[in-house]
């Protein structure tokens, strides 16, 4: 994992982090939508050759979850 993914935390108030054999799932927490949307955009912008990001929309203008698959 690269440095960008090393910043993810299980204790972050903006999202719930779940790890699996295939990667990570981040689910935004209620009341922290702006923070989670900013993180999702950062992940999308910084994926590069390190990981693939598959965001899921909240049906409006933000994200509700993000799947991260390391390359």
Legacy VTK file of the C-alpha trace (Angstrom):
# vtk DataFile Version 3.0
C-alpha trace
ASCII
DATASET POLYDATA
POINTS 71 float
0.000 0.000 0.000
1.307 3.425 -0.653
1.480 6.427 1.587
-1.947 7.745 0.612
-3.706 4.573 1.779
-1.608 4.480 4.944
-3.573 7.529 6.137
-6.827 5.560 6.325
-7.956 4.835 9.882
-10.532 2.606 11.542
-11.118 5.384 14.085
-11.950 8.212 11.672
-15.212 10.005 12.542
-16.079 10.602 8.844
-16.212 6.955 7.728
-16.341 3.308 8.717
-13.441 1.262 7.302
-13.776 -2.424 6.485
-10.887 -4.473 5.093
-11.244 -7.619 3.002
-8.936 -9.810 0.935
-9.794 -7.727 -2.152
-9.376 -4.244 -0.683
-11.220 -1.760 1.504
-14.699 -0.352 1.835
-15.247 3.100 3.290
-18.789 4.037 4.285
-19.541 7.652 5.133
-20.933 8.404 8.585
-24.005 10.577 9.160
-23.148 14.140 10.062
-19.763 13.979 8.290
-20.910 14.046 4.666
-18.691 16.968 3.622
-15.577 15.352 5.099
-16.361 12.019 3.484
-17.032 13.603 0.091
-13.689 15.408 0.273
-11.902 12.153 1.130
-13.667 10.340 -1.736
-12.572 13.048 -4.187
-8.989 12.855 -2.868
-8.972 9.088 -3.353
-10.332 9.407 -6.899
-7.781 12.106 -7.776
-4.810 10.237 -6.266
-5.486 6.645 -7.323
-2.803 6.557 -10.049
-0.933 3.257 -10.207
-1.403 2.500 -6.522
-5.096 1.581 -6.317
-8.470 1.659 -8.083
-11.353 3.615 -6.565
-14.999 2.710 -7.176
-17.231 5.350 -5.558
-20.950 4.926 -4.965
-23.128 8.045 -5.165
-25.551 9.075 -2.464
-28.042 9.857 -5.252
-27.506 13.588 -4.925
-24.186 15.415 -5.120
-21.959 13.295 -2.881
-20.779 9.794 -2.107
-22.058 7.213 0.371
-19.306 4.634 0.031
-16.014 4.002 -1.725
-14.453 0.664 -2.678
-10.639 0.697 -2.861
-8.798 -2.082 -4.659
-4.977 -2.051 -4.366
-3.129 -2.786 -7.593
LINES 1 72
71 0 1 2 3 4 5 6 7 8 9 10 11 12 13 14 15 16 17 18 19 20 21 22 23 24 25 26 27 28 29 30 31 32 33 34 35 36 37 38 39 40 41 42 43 44 45 46 47 48 49 50 51 52 53 54 55 56 57 58 59 60 61 62 63 64 65 66 67 68 69 70
